[in-house]
Amino acid sequence: MKQTRTVKTAMVVLLGFFVLNATAQDPTITDVSVRQRWPWSRLVDIDYVLSCETTNRMDVTLTAYNSATPLTLADESLSGDTRFGISQGAHRIVWDPLKSNYTNDILTRFHVTLTVTNSPLYMIVDLTNLVAGSSAHVEYIYPGDTQLVTVGRWTNVWFGVTNDTQYKTDKLVLRRIPAGTFMAGPEEKTQSRVTLTRDFYVSVFEVTAGQWYRITGSGSLTTSAKGSVTYNDLRGATNDSPRVDWPSTGHSVKPSSFIGQLRDKTGISGFDLPTEAQWEYMSRAGTTTHFNDGIAGSSTNQLNELGWWFHNRLGGSPHVVGLKTANFWGLYDTLGNVFEWCLDWSATPLPAGDDPVGPTSSGSGKRIPPHGGCYYSQVGDCRSSVREVPYLPDHPAGHFGCRVVIQLP
């Protein structure tokens, strides 16, 4: 009876609590309400209305309180509508108190504020002087910044990122990729209609040897793409204890892996490899052509502008990143240079639908270094839609590298 009275009290207080937190100018958030679903559920609905231009996409920051004390709500405790890249209209965030280790007692004093901001296009993470467990020094670049260029099909692209070697060694630059739908797979075959429902950040360059050195202390401070990288180096292995086996073990990684150290030393828990769907989507950058330049045709001259491949390579090792033409989202070397590992187990074809992740396991035990080709590839293999054959996750080929993403909850 005591628990029942506590929950009922919580429901009454939550039903009567409103927070209006609007910015001085458009965009604004109004009609914020917090309601528990008691008695049939302990879930809490946080409803609000966003007013902004119809073409705009905004981010919403949720800050929760127990009376005047700020609360930490785990990302896995929040579901419903995304808080990143949202459009105008009514939205609902759902909070599960049990996934944040809070009891119903706290709900009598629970309230939130919502703050709306523009969605930053670029995120710059400083990799120098990192301390384990600390928050990284992070900078943002927003649409319309003077450093960004709009020309032709390139919109708000930071071409100047290639002019300073610190962005290839001491810092990690990521571009925000908007949610959207595309046709996956080679154009000459049956394609799959795939939708990515949430924005994500992706590194504009393949991870370089210098960035690898900053995180792991291994190697040298150079600007070439890091090669000889295995999937197990990046995330951990199925025979580790505890085992690492995405997607069945979620986004957990081995602490000493590259991703594990990157998360720990930057304080950003969302770092990971892209799914195969994310990789092809970001490489295509809205194009449907043979190469991701938006130009019909498949000539070697086109590919020479976009990436390093068999007939224009300079030796038998990974090349300096950022020397070729960026795709329309400002990402470099998505065609050629090094193959880039994805999260997925091998599957054919990529499943259609929302946010596909491939099979939960693979009888062959092989992961996917995805499309795009490398400096050993022929012209027909350097495409966003063409896969390399799958490999065992401990395969250490010199032309295997990676690109990282930050998954937005």
LOKOL-554017 format. One record per residue (C-alpha): residue in three letters; x, y, z. Coordinates in nm, 3 decimals, padded with zeros to 5 digits. Example, Ala and Ser with C-alpha at 12.3 -4.5 7.8 and 13.67 -1.06 7.14 Angstrom:
<recs>
<rec code="Ala" px="01.230" py="-00.450" pz="00.780"/>
<rec code="Ser" px="01.367" py="-00.106" pz="00.714"/>
</recs>
This chain:
<recs>
<rec code="Met" px="00.000" py="00.000" pz="00.000"/>
<rec code="Lys" px="00.286" py="00.239" pz="00.076"/>
<rec code="Gln" px="00.435" py="00.194" pz="-00.274"/>
<rec code="Thr" px="00.094" py="00.248" pz="-00.432"/>
<rec code="Arg" px="00.039" py="00.576" pz="-00.247"/>
<rec code="Thr" px="00.386" py="00.695" pz="-00.349"/>
<rec code="Val" px="00.327" py="00.627" pz="-00.718"/>
<rec code="Lys" px="-00.018" py="00.788" pz="-00.715"/>
<rec code="Thr" px="00.128" py="01.101" pz="-00.558"/>
<rec code="Ala" px="00.396" py="01.108" pz="-00.824"/>
<rec code="Met" px="00.134" py="01.089" pz="-01.096"/>
<rec code="Val" px="-00.061" py="01.386" pz="-00.958"/>
<rec code="Val" px="00.249" py="01.604" pz="-00.929"/>
<rec code="Leu" px="00.373" py="01.515" pz="-01.277"/>
<rec code="Leu" px="00.036" py="01.583" pz="-01.434"/>
<rec code="Gly" px="00.040" py="01.932" pz="-01.294"/>
<rec code="Phe" px="00.398" py="02.023" pz="-01.384"/>
<rec code="Phe" px="00.473" py="02.241" pz="-01.688"/>
<rec code="Val" px="00.805" py="02.377" pz="-01.805"/>
<rec code="Leu" px="00.820" py="02.644" pz="-02.072"/>
<rec code="Asn" px="01.176" py="02.706" pz="-02.186"/>
<rec code="Ala" px="01.178" py="02.906" pz="-02.507"/>
<rec code="Thr" px="01.465" py="03.090" pz="-02.665"/>
<rec code="Ala" px="01.429" py="03.464" pz="-02.713"/>
<rec code="Gln" px="01.385" py="03.424" pz="-03.086"/>
<rec code="Asp" px="01.255" py="03.156" pz="-03.317"/>
<rec code="Pro" px="01.299" py="02.857" pz="-03.287"/>
<rec code="Thr" px="01.104" py="02.798" pz="-02.967"/>
<rec code="Ile" px="00.985" py="02.512" pz="-02.748"/>
<rec code="Thr" px="00.641" py="02.537" pz="-02.591"/>
<rec code="Asp" px="00.375" py="02.320" pz="-02.428"/>
<rec code="Val" px="00.621" py="02.103" pz="-02.236"/>
<rec code="Ser" px="00.449" py="01.853" pz="-02.008"/>
<rec code="Val" px="00.573" py="01.564" pz="-01.795"/>
<rec code="Arg" px="00.334" py="01.279" pz="-01.719"/>
<rec code="Gln" px="00.379" py="00.934" pz="-01.574"/>
<rec code="Arg" px="00.168" py="00.656" pz="-01.727"/>
<rec code="Trp" px="00.067" py="00.519" pz="-01.386"/>
<rec code="Pro" px="-00.108" py="00.289" pz="-01.299"/>
<rec code="Trp" px="-00.038" py="00.075" pz="-01.605"/>
<rec code="Ser" px="00.327" py="00.174" pz="-01.650"/>
<rec code="Arg" px="00.613" py="00.353" pz="-01.477"/>
<rec code="Leu" px="00.723" py="00.518" pz="-01.802"/>
<rec code="Val" px="00.723" py="00.898" pz="-01.811"/>
<rec code="Asp" px="00.613" py="01.091" pz="-02.124"/>
<rec code="Ile" px="00.783" py="01.423" pz="-02.188"/>
<rec code="Asp" px="00.583" py="01.605" pz="-02.456"/>
<rec code="Tyr" px="00.667" py="01.934" pz="-02.625"/>
<rec code="Val" px="00.608" py="02.137" pz="-02.940"/>
<rec code="Leu" px="00.895" py="02.275" pz="-03.149"/>
<rec code="Ser" px="00.834" py="02.584" pz="-03.362"/>
<rec code="Cys" px="01.092" py="02.661" pz="-03.630"/>
<rec code="Glu" px="01.129" py="02.703" pz="-04.005"/>
<rec code="Thr" px="00.992" py="02.403" pz="-04.196"/>
<rec code="Thr" px="01.331" py="02.331" pz="-04.354"/>
<rec code="Asn" px="01.528" py="02.356" pz="-04.030"/>
<rec code="Arg" px="01.649" py="02.068" pz="-03.816"/>
<rec code="Met" px="01.722" py="02.140" pz="-03.452"/>
<rec code="Asp" px="01.876" py="01.968" pz="-03.149"/>
<rec code="Val" px="01.699" py="01.954" pz="-02.814"/>
<rec code="Thr" px="01.890" py="01.922" pz="-02.487"/>
<rec code="Leu" px="01.698" py="01.765" pz="-02.199"/>
<rec code="Thr" px="01.804" py="01.849" pz="-01.844"/>
<rec code="Ala" px="01.628" py="01.661" pz="-01.565"/>
<rec code="Tyr" px="01.604" py="01.753" pz="-01.197"/>
<rec code="Asn" px="01.503" py="01.606" pz="-00.865"/>
<rec code="Ser" px="01.374" py="01.927" pz="-00.713"/>
<rec code="Ala" px="01.678" py="02.156" pz="-00.768"/>
<rec code="Thr" px="01.935" py="01.875" pz="-00.805"/>
<rec code="Pro" px="02.033" py="01.783" pz="-01.165"/>
<rec code="Leu" px="01.987" py="01.415" pz="-01.255"/>
<rec code="Thr" px="02.188" py="01.201" pz="-01.494"/>
<rec code="Leu" px="01.954" py="01.014" pz="-01.728"/>
<rec code="Ala" px="02.128" py="00.731" pz="-01.911"/>
<rec code="Asp" px="02.083" py="00.739" pz="-02.287"/>
<rec code="Glu" px="01.934" py="00.389" pz="-02.279"/>
<rec code="Ser" px="01.661" py="00.516" pz="-02.045"/>
<rec code="Leu" px="01.536" py="00.765" pz="-02.307"/>
<rec code="Ser" px="01.337" py="00.655" pz="-02.611"/>
<rec code="Gly" px="01.060" py="00.789" pz="-02.834"/>
<rec code="Asp" px="01.147" py="01.075" pz="-03.068"/>
<rec code="Thr" px="01.511" py="01.154" pz="-03.127"/>
<rec code="Arg" px="01.655" py="01.469" pz="-02.972"/>
<rec code="Phe" px="01.884" py="01.541" pz="-03.266"/>
<rec code="Gly" px="01.799" py="01.685" pz="-03.607"/>
<rec code="Ile" px="01.430" py="01.717" pz="-03.534"/>
<rec code="Ser" px="01.173" py="01.911" pz="-03.736"/>
<rec code="Gln" px="00.891" py="02.139" pz="-03.628"/>
<rec code="Gly" px="00.583" py="01.997" pz="-03.460"/>
<rec code="Ala" px="00.482" py="01.789" pz="-03.159"/>
<rec code="His" px="00.733" py="01.539" pz="-03.017"/>
<rec code="Arg" px="00.753" py="01.294" pz="-02.729"/>
<rec code="Ile" px="01.053" py="01.169" pz="-02.532"/>
<rec code="Val" px="00.990" py="00.865" pz="-02.313"/>
<rec code="Trp" px="01.188" py="00.815" pz="-01.992"/>
<rec code="Asp" px="01.213" py="00.481" pz="-01.813"/>
<rec code="Pro" px="01.309" py="00.550" pz="-01.447"/>
<rec code="Leu" px="01.409" py="00.188" pz="-01.392"/>
<rec code="Lys" px="01.686" py="00.216" pz="-01.654"/>
<rec code="Ser" px="01.833" py="00.511" pz="-01.467"/>
<rec code="Asn" px="01.827" py="00.337" pz="-01.128"/>
<rec code="Tyr" px="01.580" py="00.584" pz="-00.985"/>
<rec code="Thr" px="01.286" py="00.478" pz="-00.768"/>
<rec code="Asn" px="00.931" py="00.608" pz="-00.786"/>
<rec code="Asp" px="00.998" py="00.822" pz="-00.478"/>
<rec code="Ile" px="01.197" py="01.063" pz="-00.691"/>
<rec code="Leu" px="00.908" py="01.118" pz="-00.930"/>
<rec code="Thr" px="00.726" py="01.343" pz="-00.686"/>
<rec code="Arg" px="01.000" py="01.601" pz="-00.743"/>
<rec code="Phe" px="01.097" py="01.519" pz="-01.103"/>
<rec code="His" px="01.091" py="01.792" pz="-01.368"/>
<rec code="Val" px="01.279" py="01.888" pz="-01.685"/>
<rec code="Thr" px="01.390" py="02.182" pz="-01.895"/>
<rec code="Leu" px="01.427" py="02.160" pz="-02.272"/>
<rec code="Thr" px="01.665" py="02.384" pz="-02.466"/>
<rec code="Val" px="01.667" py="02.409" pz="-02.845"/>
<rec code="Thr" px="01.982" py="02.482" pz="-03.048"/>
<rec code="Asn" px="02.094" py="02.473" pz="-03.409"/>
<rec code="Ser" px="02.241" py="02.141" pz="-03.517"/>
<rec code="Pro" px="02.622" py="02.174" pz="-03.547"/>
<rec code="Leu" px="02.757" py="02.049" pz="-03.880"/>
<rec code="Tyr" px="03.113" py="01.978" pz="-03.770"/>
<rec code="Met" px="03.250" py="01.848" pz="-03.442"/>
<rec code="Ile" px="03.621" py="01.884" pz="-03.361"/>
<rec code="Val" px="03.764" py="01.663" pz="-03.086"/>
<rec code="Asp" px="04.107" py="01.754" pz="-02.947"/>
<rec code="Leu" px="04.314" py="01.436" pz="-02.906"/>
<rec code="Thr" px="04.607" py="01.597" pz="-02.726"/>
<rec code="Asn" px="04.667" py="01.594" pz="-02.350"/>
<rec code="Leu" px="04.375" py="01.361" pz="-02.288"/>
<rec code="Val" px="04.318" py="01.223" pz="-01.940"/>
<rec code="Ala" px="04.137" py="00.890" pz="-01.898"/>
<rec code="Gly" px="03.775" py="00.942" pz="-01.800"/>
<rec code="Ser" px="03.780" py="01.318" pz="-01.865"/>
<rec code="Ser" px="03.554" py="01.512" pz="-02.097"/>
<rec code="Ala" px="03.716" py="01.595" pz="-02.429"/>
<rec code="His" px="03.771" py="01.947" pz="-02.547"/>
<rec code="Val" px="03.514" py="01.972" pz="-02.824"/>
<rec code="Glu" px="03.447" py="02.255" pz="-03.068"/>
<rec code="Tyr" px="03.155" py="02.290" pz="-03.309"/>
<rec code="Ile" px="03.105" py="02.459" pz="-03.644"/>
<rec code="Tyr" px="02.750" py="02.557" pz="-03.737"/>
<rec code="Pro" px="02.580" py="02.610" pz="-04.076"/>
<rec code="Gly" px="02.664" py="02.946" pz="-04.225"/>
<rec code="Asp" px="03.007" py="02.972" pz="-04.058"/>
<rec code="Thr" px="03.257" py="03.168" pz="-04.268"/>
<rec code="Gln" px="03.485" py="02.862" pz="-04.290"/>
<rec code="Leu" px="03.215" py="02.668" pz="-04.476"/>
<rec code="Val" px="03.172" py="02.684" pz="-04.853"/>
<rec code="Thr" px="02.861" py="02.631" pz="-05.064"/>
<rec code="Val" px="02.928" py="02.570" pz="-05.433"/>
<rec code="Gly" px="02.752" py="02.340" pz="-05.680"/>
<rec code="Arg" px="02.630" py="02.032" pz="-05.494"/>
<rec code="Trp" px="02.862" py="02.098" pz="-05.198"/>
<rec code="Thr" px="02.665" py="02.275" pz="-04.922"/>
<rec code="Asn" px="02.833" py="02.411" pz="-04.609"/>
<rec code="Val" px="03.150" py="02.206" pz="-04.662"/>
<rec code="Trp" px="03.473" py="02.277" pz="-04.475"/>
<rec code="Phe" px="03.734" py="02.235" pz="-04.749"/>
<rec code="Gly" px="03.991" py="02.417" pz="-04.532"/>
<rec code="Val" px="04.015" py="02.116" pz="-04.300"/>
<rec code="Thr" px="04.274" py="01.974" pz="-04.541"/>
<rec code="Asn" px="04.505" py="02.276" pz="-04.505"/>
<rec code="Asp" px="04.628" py="02.211" pz="-04.150"/>
<rec code="Thr" px="04.792" py="01.883" pz="-04.049"/>
<rec code="Gln" px="04.664" py="01.914" pz="-03.690"/>
<rec code="Tyr" px="04.324" py="01.799" pz="-03.817"/>
<rec code="Lys" px="04.487" py="01.478" pz="-03.940"/>
<rec code="Thr" px="04.691" py="01.410" pz="-03.626"/>
<rec code="Asp" px="04.614" py="01.610" pz="-03.312"/>
<rec code="Lys" px="04.241" py="01.653" pz="-03.370"/>
<rec code="Leu" px="03.956" py="01.441" pz="-03.500"/>
<rec code="Val" px="03.704" py="01.621" pz="-03.722"/>
<rec code="Leu" px="03.358" py="01.474" pz="-03.776"/>
<rec code="Arg" px="03.077" py="01.580" pz="-04.008"/>
<rec code="Arg" px="02.712" py="01.544" pz="-03.916"/>
<rec code="Ile" px="02.517" py="01.325" pz="-04.158"/>
<rec code="Pro" px="02.139" py="01.380" pz="-04.173"/>
<rec code="Ala" px="01.890" py="01.098" pz="-04.143"/>
<rec code="Gly" px="01.744" py="00.989" pz="-04.476"/>
<rec code="Thr" px="01.659" py="00.716" pz="-04.727"/>
<rec code="Phe" px="01.867" py="00.568" pz="-05.009"/>
<rec code="Met" px="01.880" py="00.268" pz="-05.242"/>
<rec code="Ala" px="02.158" py="00.039" pz="-05.125"/>
<rec code="Gly" px="02.366" py="-00.191" pz="-05.342"/>
<rec code="Pro" px="02.499" py="-00.180" pz="-05.700"/>
<rec code="Glu" px="02.273" py="-00.005" pz="-05.950"/>
<rec code="Glu" px="02.294" py="-00.297" pz="-06.195"/>
<rec code="Lys" px="02.147" py="-00.537" pz="-05.936"/>
<rec code="Thr" px="01.834" py="-00.545" pz="-05.722"/>
<rec code="Gln" px="01.871" py="-00.272" pz="-05.462"/>
<rec code="Ser" px="01.736" py="-00.242" pz="-05.107"/>
<rec code="Arg" px="01.546" py="00.063" pz="-04.987"/>
<rec code="Val" px="01.714" py="00.163" pz="-04.660"/>
<rec code="Thr" px="01.621" py="00.439" pz="-04.418"/>
<rec code="Leu" px="01.849" py="00.574" pz="-04.147"/>
<rec code="Thr" px="01.621" py="00.727" pz="-03.885"/>
<rec code="Arg" px="01.879" py="00.921" pz="-03.686"/>
<rec code="Asp" px="02.158" py="01.166" pz="-03.763"/>
<rec code="Phe" px="02.514" py="01.058" pz="-03.688"/>
<rec code="Tyr" px="02.863" py="01.207" pz="-03.699"/>
<rec code="Val" px="03.138" py="01.053" pz="-03.913"/>
<rec code="Ser" px="03.507" py="01.139" pz="-03.934"/>
<rec code="Val" px="03.584" py="01.341" pz="-04.246"/>
<rec code="Phe" px="03.909" py="01.146" pz="-04.291"/>
<rec code="Glu" px="03.995" py="00.783" pz="-04.251"/>
<rec code="Val" px="04.162" py="00.740" pz="-03.912"/>
<rec code="Thr" px="04.525" py="00.835" pz="-03.963"/>
<rec code="Ala" px="04.841" py="00.686" pz="-03.817"/>
<rec code="Gly" px="04.882" py="01.010" pz="-03.622"/>
<rec code="Gln" px="04.536" py="00.992" pz="-03.467"/>
<rec code="Trp" px="04.595" py="00.624" pz="-03.384"/>
<rec code="Tyr" px="04.918" py="00.725" pz="-03.211"/>
<rec code="Arg" px="04.742" py="00.997" pz="-03.008"/>
<rec code="Ile" px="04.491" py="00.742" pz="-02.874"/>
<rec code="Thr" px="04.699" py="00.426" pz="-02.836"/>
<rec code="Gly" px="05.058" py="00.553" pz="-02.813"/>
<rec code="Ser" px="05.151" py="00.309" pz="-03.089"/>
<rec code="Gly" px="05.304" py="00.404" pz="-03.425"/>
<rec code="Ser" px="05.401" py="00.752" pz="-03.540"/>
<rec code="Leu" px="05.251" py="01.099" pz="-03.580"/>
<rec code="Thr" px="05.191" py="01.089" pz="-03.958"/>
<rec code="Thr" px="04.900" py="01.190" pz="-04.181"/>
<rec code="Ser" px="04.860" py="00.870" pz="-04.386"/>
<rec code="Ala" px="04.556" py="00.651" pz="-04.329"/>
<rec code="Lys" px="04.624" py="00.391" pz="-04.061"/>
<rec code="Gly" px="04.658" py="00.046" pz="-04.221"/>
<rec code="Ser" px="04.700" py="-00.312" pz="-04.098"/>
<rec code="Val" px="04.399" py="-00.267" pz="-03.868"/>
<rec code="Thr" px="04.187" py="-00.567" pz="-03.773"/>
<rec code="Tyr" px="03.826" py="-00.560" pz="-03.657"/>
<rec code="Asn" px="03.943" py="-00.711" pz="-03.328"/>
<rec code="Asp" px="04.197" py="-00.429" pz="-03.286"/>
<rec code="Leu" px="03.914" py="-00.182" pz="-03.321"/>
<rec code="Arg" px="03.648" py="-00.336" pz="-03.094"/>
<rec code="Gly" px="03.759" py="-00.665" pz="-02.938"/>
<rec code="Ala" px="03.689" py="-01.031" pz="-03.018"/>
<rec code="Thr" px="03.426" py="-01.297" pz="-02.963"/>
<rec code="Asn" px="03.671" py="-01.499" pz="-02.753"/>
<rec code="Asp" px="03.747" py="-01.210" pz="-02.518"/>
<rec code="Ser" px="03.615" py="-01.221" pz="-02.163"/>
<rec code="Pro" px="03.362" py="-01.069" pz="-02.165"/>
<rec code="Arg" px="03.304" py="-01.142" pz="-02.532"/>
<rec code="Val" px="03.257" py="-00.864" pz="-02.786"/>
<rec code="Asp" px="03.008" py="-00.963" pz="-03.055"/>
<rec code="Trp" px="02.809" py="-00.680" pz="-03.210"/>
<rec code="Pro" px="02.508" py="-00.668" pz="-03.240"/>
<rec code="Ser" px="02.431" py="-00.937" pz="-02.980"/>
<rec code="Thr" px="02.646" py="-00.766" pz="-02.716"/>
<rec code="Gly" px="02.543" py="-00.417" pz="-02.822"/>
<rec code="His" px="02.795" py="-00.135" pz="-02.839"/>
<rec code="Ser" px="03.017" py="-00.272" pz="-02.563"/>
<rec code="Val" px="03.384" py="-00.297" pz="-02.663"/>
<rec code="Lys" px="03.706" py="-00.426" pz="-02.512"/>
<rec code="Pro" px="03.847" py="-00.140" pz="-02.297"/>
<rec code="Ser" px="04.197" py="-00.177" pz="-02.447"/>
<rec code="Ser" px="04.068" py="-00.173" pz="-02.808"/>
<rec code="Phe" px="04.104" py="00.141" pz="-03.020"/>
<rec code="Ile" px="03.735" py="00.230" pz="-02.985"/>
<rec code="Gly" px="03.748" py="00.152" pz="-02.613"/>
<rec code="Gln" px="04.044" py="00.385" pz="-02.559"/>
<rec code="Leu" px="03.891" py="00.651" pz="-02.786"/>
<rec code="Arg" px="03.571" py="00.652" pz="-02.576"/>
<rec code="Asp" px="03.756" py="00.656" pz="-02.247"/>
<rec code="Lys" px="04.014" py="00.920" pz="-02.331"/>
<rec code="Thr" px="03.769" py="01.159" pz="-02.499"/>
<rec code="Gly" px="03.475" py="01.102" pz="-02.265"/>
<rec code="Ile" px="03.248" py="01.042" pz="-02.568"/>
<rec code="Ser" px="03.069" py="00.709" pz="-02.527"/>
<rec code="Gly" px="02.901" py="00.717" pz="-02.870"/>
<rec code="Phe" px="03.217" py="00.645" pz="-03.072"/>
<rec code="Asp" px="03.203" py="00.327" pz="-03.281"/>
<rec code="Leu" px="03.242" py="00.189" pz="-03.632"/>
<rec code="Pro" px="02.963" py="00.265" pz="-03.881"/>
<rec code="Thr" px="02.709" py="00.004" pz="-03.976"/>
<rec code="Glu" px="02.728" py="-00.102" pz="-04.339"/>
<rec code="Ala" px="02.412" py="00.098" pz="-04.408"/>
<rec code="Gln" px="02.563" py="00.411" pz="-04.253"/>
<rec code="Trp" px="02.884" py="00.361" pz="-04.449"/>
<rec code="Glu" px="02.723" py="00.334" pz="-04.791"/>
<rec code="Tyr" px="02.482" py="00.620" pz="-04.715"/>
<rec code="Met" px="02.756" py="00.861" pz="-04.609"/>
<rec code="Ser" px="02.981" py="00.760" pz="-04.898"/>
<rec code="Arg" px="02.706" py="00.814" pz="-05.158"/>
<rec code="Ala" px="02.623" py="01.157" pz="-05.008"/>
<rec code="Gly" px="02.294" py="01.173" pz="-05.192"/>
<rec code="Thr" px="02.424" py="01.048" pz="-05.529"/>
<rec code="Thr" px="02.297" py="00.754" pz="-05.732"/>
<rec code="Thr" px="02.573" py="00.748" pz="-05.994"/>
<rec code="His" px="02.849" py="00.490" pz="-06.053"/>
<rec code="Phe" px="03.094" py="00.701" pz="-05.851"/>
<rec code="Asn" px="02.987" py="00.945" pz="-05.580"/>
<rec code="Asp" px="03.061" py="01.254" pz="-05.789"/>
<rec code="Gly" px="02.708" py="01.283" pz="-05.929"/>
<rec code="Ile" px="02.843" py="01.255" pz="-06.285"/>
<rec code="Ala" px="02.716" py="00.986" pz="-06.520"/>
<rec code="Gly" px="02.987" py="00.749" pz="-06.638"/>
<rec code="Ser" px="03.263" py="00.534" pz="-06.496"/>
<rec code="Ser" px="03.586" py="00.664" pz="-06.645"/>
<rec code="Thr" px="03.926" py="00.630" pz="-06.481"/>
<rec code="Asn" px="03.966" py="01.007" pz="-06.504"/>
<rec code="Gln" px="03.668" py="01.047" pz="-06.270"/>
<rec code="Leu" px="03.813" py="00.803" pz="-06.020"/>
<rec code="Asn" px="04.156" py="00.967" pz="-06.035"/>
<rec code="Glu" px="03.994" py="01.282" pz="-05.892"/>
<rec code="Leu" px="03.814" py="01.095" pz="-05.612"/>
<rec code="Gly" px="04.053" py="00.839" pz="-05.470"/>
<rec code="Trp" px="04.375" py="00.636" pz="-05.472"/>
<rec code="Trp" px="04.340" py="00.308" pz="-05.661"/>
<rec code="Phe" px="04.559" py="00.057" pz="-05.846"/>
<rec code="His" px="04.661" py="00.273" pz="-06.142"/>
<rec code="Asn" px="04.727" py="00.604" pz="-05.964"/>
<rec code="Arg" px="04.865" py="00.476" pz="-05.633"/>
<rec code="Leu" px="05.201" py="00.600" pz="-05.511"/>
<rec code="Gly" px="05.362" py="00.283" pz="-05.379"/>
<rec code="Gly" px="05.217" py="-00.006" pz="-05.181"/>
<rec code="Ser" px="05.101" py="00.159" pz="-04.860"/>
<rec code="Pro" px="04.817" py="00.385" pz="-04.737"/>
<rec code="His" px="04.828" py="00.742" pz="-04.866"/>
<rec code="Val" px="04.802" py="01.077" pz="-04.690"/>
<rec code="Val" px="04.433" py="01.151" pz="-04.633"/>
<rec code="Gly" px="04.243" py="01.446" pz="-04.779"/>
<rec code="Leu" px="04.438" py="01.490" pz="-05.104"/>
<rec code="Lys" px="04.152" py="01.391" pz="-05.334"/>
<rec code="Thr" px="03.813" py="01.556" pz="-05.397"/>
<rec code="Ala" px="03.563" py="01.535" pz="-05.112"/>
<rec code="Asn" px="03.218" py="01.390" pz="-05.165"/>
<rec code="Phe" px="02.919" py="01.626" pz="-05.139"/>
<rec code="Trp" px="02.909" py="01.596" pz="-04.758"/>
<rec code="Gly" px="03.276" py="01.691" pz="-04.728"/>
<rec code="Leu" px="03.409" py="01.340" pz="-04.659"/>
<rec code="Tyr" px="03.746" py="01.241" pz="-04.807"/>
<rec code="Asp" px="03.879" py="00.908" pz="-04.939"/>
<rec code="Thr" px="03.551" py="00.717" pz="-04.919"/>
<rec code="Leu" px="03.662" py="00.567" pz="-05.251"/>
<rec code="Gly" px="04.009" py="00.411" pz="-05.259"/>
<rec code="Asn" px="04.304" py="00.443" pz="-05.018"/>
<rec code="Val" px="04.211" py="00.185" pz="-04.748"/>
<rec code="Phe" px="03.914" py="-00.043" pz="-04.693"/>
<rec code="Glu" px="03.714" py="00.062" pz="-04.389"/>
<rec code="Trp" px="03.573" py="-00.191" pz="-04.142"/>
<rec code="Cys" px="03.202" py="-00.185" pz="-04.059"/>
<rec code="Leu" px="03.020" py="-00.325" pz="-03.756"/>
<rec code="Asp" px="02.817" py="-00.588" pz="-03.941"/>
<rec code="Trp" px="02.861" py="-00.959" pz="-03.982"/>
<rec code="Ser" px="02.863" py="-01.061" pz="-04.346"/>
<rec code="Ala" px="02.523" py="-01.082" pz="-04.517"/>
<rec code="Thr" px="02.398" py="-01.062" pz="-04.875"/>
<rec code="Pro" px="02.232" py="-00.835" pz="-04.961"/>
<rec code="Leu" px="02.206" py="-00.555" pz="-04.706"/>
<rec code="Pro" px="01.857" py="-00.587" pz="-04.552"/>
<rec code="Ala" px="01.597" py="-00.327" pz="-04.646"/>
<rec code="Gly" px="01.408" py="-00.122" pz="-04.391"/>
<rec code="Asp" px="01.492" py="00.112" pz="-04.105"/>
<rec code="Asp" px="01.844" py="00.110" pz="-03.960"/>
<rec code="Pro" px="01.937" py="-00.243" pz="-04.078"/>
<rec code="Val" px="02.219" py="-00.416" pz="-03.893"/>
<rec code="Gly" px="02.264" py="-00.742" pz="-04.081"/>
<rec code="Pro" px="02.260" py="-01.086" pz="-03.914"/>
<rec code="Thr" px="02.318" py="-01.137" pz="-03.540"/>
<rec code="Ser" px="02.597" py="-01.384" pz="-03.620"/>
<rec code="Ser" px="02.779" py="-01.534" pz="-03.916"/>
<rec code="Gly" px="02.838" py="-01.900" pz="-03.989"/>
<rec code="Ser" px="03.151" py="-01.800" pz="-04.179"/>
<rec code="Gly" px="03.275" py="-01.591" pz="-03.888"/>
<rec code="Lys" px="03.351" py="-01.302" pz="-04.125"/>
<rec code="Arg" px="03.292" py="-00.929" pz="-04.090"/>
<rec code="Ile" px="03.250" py="-00.668" pz="-04.362"/>
<rec code="Pro" px="03.526" py="-00.432" pz="-04.472"/>
<rec code="Pro" px="03.281" py="-00.242" pz="-04.690"/>
<rec code="His" px="03.257" py="-00.080" pz="-05.028"/>
<rec code="Gly" px="03.480" py="00.183" pz="-05.176"/>
<rec code="Gly" px="03.798" py="-00.003" pz="-05.266"/>
<rec code="Cys" px="04.158" py="00.062" pz="-05.165"/>
<rec code="Tyr" px="04.490" py="00.151" pz="-05.328"/>
<rec code="Tyr" px="04.511" py="-00.206" pz="-05.465"/>
<rec code="Ser" px="04.158" py="-00.205" pz="-05.616"/>
<rec code="Gln" px="04.057" py="-00.191" pz="-05.980"/>
<rec code="Val" px="03.829" py="00.082" pz="-06.110"/>
<rec code="Gly" px="03.510" py="-00.126" pz="-06.094"/>
<rec code="Asp" px="03.560" py="-00.198" pz="-05.723"/>
<rec code="Cys" px="03.601" py="00.165" pz="-05.615"/>
<rec code="Arg" px="03.233" py="00.241" pz="-05.568"/>
<rec code="Ser" px="03.015" py="00.318" pz="-05.268"/>
<rec code="Ser" px="02.790" py="00.024" pz="-05.353"/>
<rec code="Val" px="03.045" py="-00.253" pz="-05.423"/>
<rec code="Arg" px="03.162" py="-00.475" pz="-05.138"/>
<rec code="Glu" px="03.498" py="-00.630" pz="-05.089"/>
<rec code="Val" px="03.467" py="-00.997" pz="-04.994"/>
<rec code="Pro" px="03.417" py="-01.045" pz="-04.618"/>
<rec code="Tyr" px="03.717" py="-01.127" pz="-04.401"/>
<rec code="Leu" px="03.781" py="-01.283" pz="-04.063"/>
<rec code="Pro" px="03.784" py="-01.011" pz="-03.793"/>
<rec code="Asp" px="04.149" py="-01.080" pz="-03.709"/>
<rec code="His" px="04.263" py="-01.031" pz="-04.072"/>
<rec code="Pro" px="04.557" py="-00.781" pz="-04.062"/>
<rec code="Ala" px="04.591" py="-00.668" pz="-04.427"/>
<rec code="Gly" px="04.795" py="-00.353" pz="-04.479"/>
<rec code="His" px="04.516" py="-00.195" pz="-04.685"/>
<rec code="Phe" px="04.252" py="-00.233" pz="-04.408"/>
<rec code="Gly" px="04.173" py="00.078" pz="-04.203"/>
<rec code="Cys" px="03.872" py="00.248" pz="-04.051"/>
<rec code="Arg" px="03.656" py="00.556" pz="-04.019"/>
<rec code="Val" px="03.470" py="00.626" pz="-03.696"/>
<rec code="Val" px="03.124" py="00.756" pz="-03.620"/>
<rec code="Ile" px="02.948" py="00.898" pz="-03.318"/>
<rec code="Gln" px="02.609" py="00.736" pz="-03.280"/>
<rec code="Leu" px="02.343" py="00.984" pz="-03.167"/>
<rec code="Pro" px="02.086" py="00.830" pz="-02.929"/>
</recs>
